[in-house]
Amino acid sequence: MCMYTCISQISYSSALAALSDRSRFRNYFRTFPSFEDLAPAIASLMRHFNWSRIAFITQEENLFTKALSDFRTEVKDTNITVIDRSFKTQQTDLGRNIRDIFGQSEDYRIFFLNMYSDKGREIICEAAKRGIQYSKYVWITYGWYATEWWLDTSVTQVDCTEEELVGALENSLIIDAHPTPEDENAVTVSGYTSKKYMELYSEKRKDEGYSDTIVHTLAFDAVWALAIALNRTASQLDEMDYRNSDILECSKLQGSLNVSLDQ
């Protein structure tokens, strides 16, 4: 990463909270909301339904452990209690960990799947076997999971039927960023309204046979942001000497690349 610290980058799908640290990533930008923004949303959801206990089931990846830490900070001085049961990504005996989680289910009725969806299928399958489902229990999941992720057998095989998985997730809640403006008829910088964009996107995807993606609006915004930035800095870029020693030192290109910048 160090060789790119002076090169501006923009992402439409990175949610890692650490990337918001401007002292480390001063030229990194994104249109995808940070995971830091999820903690207030979950806390607000808890307060709305007057819930005071929630169990995080966390995959030990930085993305998810940071989300847990942010939530603990968010509810520190409230009446909301949070417990966490974590597991390692490589863990093969996940069932044992899951049974420990649900052993406390009499005290905790709200569960948050703080993990990737393939592990989520295993959790939900075990929950189904134990009758952990609506209306006595509620699941909260990430909105960036693939469509019908609980039925995806390409990565994880589980010993549950489709009906059992669907039953366990009945009336679950999804936390996600709103992908389009609230006013779908407002004209954006692209010249399109969000409603018109969605029509064009759906038509193009259907004609080309592309699968859907949950980040397409954010990718569209990222391209426009990049175009506007380049347009505003075009005159400065034309005047820059890309062999300038300061640039070479900053980006670490001189010692890292086996090519000449004269090429």
C-alpha positions, 0 to 999 in steps of 0.5 A: 500500500505504501507505494500508492500513498500519494496516488488518489484512489476512489472505491465504491465497495470498501466499508473498512472503518480504518480507511477513514483515517486521513492521517494514513489514507489522505488520498483515499476516497469512497462512495461506500459508507463506512462500517462506522456508520452502522453502529448508530443505525443499529442503536437507533433500531434498538431504541425504536423497538425498546430492545435492551439486549443484543447478541453479536455473533462475530467472525474474527475479521477486522471488518467485523471486530471493528463494527462490534467495537464501534457499537459498544462505544455507541451504546456505552452510556445507554441501557443497551447491553451487548454480548459477543460470541466470536469465531475464527474464519478458519474454524471448522467446529463452528457448530460447537461455538454456535451451540454455546451462543444459543445456550444463552438464548433465554436472555438474548432474543436479538441476534446480529450476524456480524460476519460474511454470508457463508458463515451466516448460513451455518449460524442460521441453520443451527438456529433453525434446528433449535427453533430460534426464529420469529416471533420470539427471536429476531435476526439482524443482517447486513444489507450487502449480502447477495440476494437470497444468500441463505440459499447459496450452496456454492461455498457452504453446505449446511444440513438444513432445508430451504424451508428451515432456513427461510423460516429461521430468517422470517421477518429479519431486519436488514441494516444497509445504506440507502442506495439512491436519493430519497427524491427519485425525481431530483436531477443529479450531476449526471443529468439523470434522476435516480429513477431514470438511472434505475430504468437505464441500469435495469434495461442495460443489465437485462440486454447484456445478461449481467447479474445484479450488484448491490453497489451499482449506484455507488460505482456510478457515483464513483465514476462521476466523482472521478470524472469531476475531479479530473476535470477540475485538476486537468490544468494542474496535471498538464503542468506536472513533471512526473519525473519530479524527484518529490513525486518519486520519493513520495510514491516509492515508485523509483525503488519499487518498479522495474520499469522506467517512467520514461516509457 
